[in-house]
Amino acid sequence: MDFILLIVGLVILTGGAEFIVRGSVSLGKKLKISLFAIGVVVVGAGTSLPELASSLEAVISNHSDIAVGAIVGSNIANIILIMGATTLLCPISGVTQNQINQSILNIIITFILILMSLFFIQFNFIFGIISLLALTIIMISQIKKGSLDFSEVDDKGEYPILISLFLILVGIIFLIYGSKYFVGAAVNIAIIYGVPESVVGATLVALGTSLPELSVGILSAIRRKVDFALGNVLGSNIYNILGVMGISSFFANFSIPSSMVHFDLYVMTAVIILITLFMIINKRLGRTYGILSLLIYIGYIFFLYN
C-alpha cells in the first residue's frame, strides 16, 4: 500500500506542477508578459516544483533526512542516470564553454556542502538568504548569456484568465496533498524495511521526482534535440541545492545526515567531476560516457541497499 501511495503521490505532484506551469504561462500570455520572462519562471522553477514540494513537506514534518537525501540523490541521478540515458541514445557534441562553467560551478557548490558537513554547519535562515541571492545572480548571468531554452513555452496553451487562475489553484492543492502522500509513504517504507530515511530519499524519492526530467531527456534524444539537455540538467542541479534546499532552510534548521557525509556527498562530487572531465577533454558526451555513467548509477543503488 505504501508503494502504491508513493506512486499516487508522485503522479499528483507531477500533475500539480504541470497545472501550475500551464496556468502561469497562460496567465503570462494574457497579461502580455514577454515569453522570455515567462520562460525564466518555467525553466527556472517549473521542473523543480515536485522536488520543492516534497522537500518542504519533509522538512516541516521533521523528516529532513528525506529532503536532503532527495536533493543529493536527484543531483546524482541527473548527472549519471538522465545524462547517461540521454547520451547513450543520442551523443551530445559541441559542448560549450558556458556548460563547462556551469559544471565547474556545480563542483564548487558540492565542495561547499562538504565543508559545511565537516564543520557541522546547519542549513538555516542565513543559508537560505545566501543561497537564494547566489541563485538570483546565477540566473541573471544565464539569462544574459542566452543559455536558457524557452521553446517549451510556445507549446503551452492559452486559456481564459479564470481558467488560468483555476489551473494554478488546483496545481497548488495537488502539490500540497501529493507531497503529503509521497513523503508519508516514503517515511513508512523506511520504517517498515528498516532503511535509513536518507537512503529512501536518495533513491525512491529522488528517482521519483527525477522521472519527468528522465522522460524529457529520453524524448529529446529520440527527437535528436539534445542541445539544451546538458545545460538544463546542470542548471537543475544548481537550482536543487540553492533553490530547493535554500527555501527549505527557512522552515527549519537541519543538517546533512552523517551517512551521506561519508558517501553520497562524495559520490555526487565524483560524478560531477567525471562529467566535467569528459566535457573539457572530449568537448562532447558520447556513448562511452552514457554506458559508464549508467553502470556507476547501478553500482551506487546496489551499494546503498547492500
Secondary structure, DSSP 8 states (H G I E B T S, - for coil): -HHHHHHHHHHHHHHHHHHHHHHHHHHHHHTT--HHHHHHHHHHHGGGHHHHHHHHHHHHTT-HHHHHHHHHHHHHIIIIIIHHHHHHHS-EES--HHHHHHHHHHHHHHHHHHHHHHTT--B-HHHHHHHHHHHHHHHHHHHHHT----HHHHHS----HHHHHHHHHHHHHHHHHHHHHHHHHHHHHHHHHT--HHHHIIIIIHHHHHHHHHHHHHHHHHTT--TTHHHHHHHHHHIIIIIIIHHHTTT--B---HHHHTTHHHHHHHHHHHHHHHHHHHSEE-HHHHHHHHHHHHHHHHHHT-
